[in-house]
C-alpha cells in the first residue's frame, strides 16, 4: 500500500470516526436508494460520478449511501488515473464534495 493510499484511508477513517461519535449514521440499501432517486431527494450514483469527474477523475472502487442529521451523502473510494485510492464524501443531493473537507491532493479533473 502506498503512502497516498494509506493517507486516503486514514482520512476516511478519521472522517467516519468523527461523524460516528457525533451522530448516528444510517447506511441505506440499494432499494432504498432507488426510491430516493425516483422521488428526486438524491442524485443517482451514475449522475454523481459524472459530476465528480469535473473535480476528481477515476474509477469507482466502493460506494455507500448514508443519512446523517437528515442529510444524504455518498462516501466513495476512487482509484485515480495515477493508481492512488482516495476517499470522497459527497452531498448526495448535489454531487458536490463536503465544503468543510478539503479534496485529497491526488484529486484532479479528467486529464485530456
Secondary structure, 3 states (H helix, E strand, C coil): CCHHHHHHHHHHHHHHHHHHHHCCCEECCHHHHHHHHHCCCCCCHHHHHHHHCCCCCEEEEEEEEEEECCEEEEEEEEEECCCCEEEEEEECCCCCECCCCCCCCCCCCCCC
